[in-house]
Structure formats: C-alpha cells, structure tokens
Amino acid sequence: MKSYLTFDIGTTSVKLCLFDRDMRLTDHVAVEYPLKTHGNYVEADPAIYRDAILQGIRKLGDLSHVHAICATTQGETMIPVDDQGTPLSDAIVWLDSRANEQAACLSQHFDDQYFYEQTGIPEISGALPLAKLLWLKECQPTIFAKTKKLLLLEDYILYWLTGQFVTEKSLQCSSGWFNLHTDNYWTEALEAVGVNRDLFPKLLECGTVIGQILPETAEELGLSPKTLAITGAMDQVA
C-alpha cells in the first residue's frame, strides 16, 4: 500500500509525518536541534538537519512502502556548497541579521518602493539573503570562491535525496534575488551583488517530481530506491 512521507524542517525542530494514499495521517514524530547564536549571528551545522531526519525515520519504523517524499522548510536559511554538495560553512539561519552594512549598500541601488514592486519584500535589511550573499562575498572571500551553489535549506535536502541542484519558487520568493514579474531570478539584483545565476539551483514549481532518490540515500533512510522526491514549499506558504 502506497504512503507518503513529509519533512517539515523548522527553525529548531523537524516534524516527520506519514500519510496513507488517502492523505490520512498515520504517524508522526518530532526531533529538536540546537542553533549557534552570537550577537546577530545565528548559525547551524548543516548536518543537524539530516541527522534529525534520520533520527525521526528510525522512530517511524518500516518505510519500505513509501511511494514519495517531500519537504517543507524554514525560508531564507542559506548554505554555500561545493560541486559535490558539501557545505563550506555552517548554515546561515534566516534569523541571522549580520549583513546590515551590505543592506545599506544595496539600499543605494534600490529604494524600498522599487524593491517591493519587484520582489514583494518591503525593505532591505541585514537579514535579507541578498544582503547576506553580499556579506559572504565581501567578508568570506575564500568560502565564496569555492562556492559552486548557494542553496536554501530545502535545496540542500533535495540534493541529499537526489543529487540534483534544484529549488522551488515559493522558497526563493523571500530571498531578494527572485523577481515576481518574471517568475525567475532577478538579473538586476544579481548584478548589484556581482554574481551570476549559475550560482543558484534550477528553479522548479512546487509539487514537481524530481525523480527517484539516490540508491545510497534510500538505503540510509530505509526507503525503496524507487521512492520519488517531490519539491515542497516554504513552510509559511505551505
């Protein structure tokens, strides 16, 4: 009998829910994890997210019947990775507001009204991913030079599941580098920061079938290698 497994990866815990083919909740579990905080810096070891999922899955028992898997995640948490998807630093959590100087610089390029009209975001702050991307480029040049892709949290989990650098639009819509009119990455914002769109994963719609999960990840999770991975959504949107 087919069932569906979902992860909701929040700020301090992941909630795993198992549904039957009629979308009835049959089991659920939550696993908490800590954050690293120092002043306006808020970070997390990327491994904690995967470890929490693994802990939760072990509590759910036999999942060989799972047909598809999907994740919703906190928005704006950033993880720079190399070409193998390996994190180059701790995740910069959405609560982090370190990039005030870079936000002020970007405000010289875009006034609040124009920025809102393009992105739906009312202001440029030190917590904005676009500003934190500029911070990464200016303040961590060695890490930035090694960065193959800049992933948000769901993107990181999807790479673990599938080996593909993909993302979905609801997660990107609060980044500052996504344009609501073109439904795509915002070239003007990327030019202001001095990066190109190759830094970002492929954009997909919510609910897109990416493909089967990787055999080694399926074995790690106790799932069938035929299990499908599906794009989810930012948690607030979901």
ABEGO torsion letter per residue (X at the ends): XBBBBBBBBBAABBBBBBBBAAGBBABBBBBBBBBBBBEABBBBBAAAAAAAAAAAAAAAEBAAABABBBBBBBBGBBBBBBAAGBBABBBBBAABAAAAAAAAAAAAABBAAAAAAAAGBABBBAABAAAAAAAAAAABAAAAAABABBBBAAAAAAAAAAGBBBBBAAAAAAAGABBAAAGBBBAAAAAAAGBBAAABBBBBBBGBBAEBBBAAAAAAAGBBAABBBBBBBBAAAX
